[in-house]
Amino acid sequence: MTTDSTNNNPLICDPIEGVCGISENNQTVTITTRKSEKPVKVIYFTDPICSSCWGIEPQLRKLKLEYGDDIEIDYRMGGLLPDWSYNSGGISKPSDVAHHWDEVSLHYEMPIDGDVWLEDPLDSSYPPSIAFKAAQIQNKEKAVLLMREMREMLFLNKRNIAKWEHIATAAERVGLNVEQLKNDFEGRGKILFEEDLKLAKENGVRGFPSIFFINDSGNKEMIYGTKPYIFYETAVLKMFPNARKNEYSKNWEFLFEKYPSLTAKEFAELSGLKKMESEKILDDLFIKGKLQKLTTKNGSLWTVKATEE
């Protein structure tokens, strides 16, 4: 995986830098924002099909648990894959992504099945991005759940989330009004998506994840790429030294109440255990019938077992 290829192609993710997209080390940050209800505004530029953004899920979930009282996360779409009209960086067609995603999965220790690019490849990341913006119009919390649902569909179930049928299924699962979502998807959602692309361009955001931490005084801290948890915690404390870390229960019942689906890497990050130990605990819970398990060639996802009515 060469630096040159990473610099030329948005779908090549550099695990060393933790970035999907084009590296920009000298970004001029001009981003401004309204004062948030919480001391730290976190503006997160992401994309539904960004494998590095999937890799950051464990850290973000922990950050929400520990500093959720002091941070407000504003999700912005970056437009990772407009279409396949380019030919650069060693990836010129969907099938080129398949093996690359398998490599990225091993690096982040998050399950990603790259075979979606062989079986039902996406032609763009714009449709699920617009769907997310449309969902935000209805309910911001459910929009975040929609993003997670779509990513699980893509990375584990090999579903082409550029297709409306899969977006609609994901929306229904998280309790969104699908008819309203469709209307906003075809209307205002596109406008909001274009606004996100404009904001990203104005601030030199060309790779994901790109995360800006901003306080009420206008001070900013930016973290580019998927980094260890301490980087994000330090950014919060730098912007708001009085931030209070919430203590939370590390037992599996509490963690799955907060997050109904968890990978072994996520469970390890949230519980403070080693990944191997986490995997054993989760498998034991599956054997006991407490959890459901979805297994892919590159890892598993455990979910709360549905209770029978």
Disulfide bonds with the S-S distance in Angstrom:
Cys13-Cys20 1.72
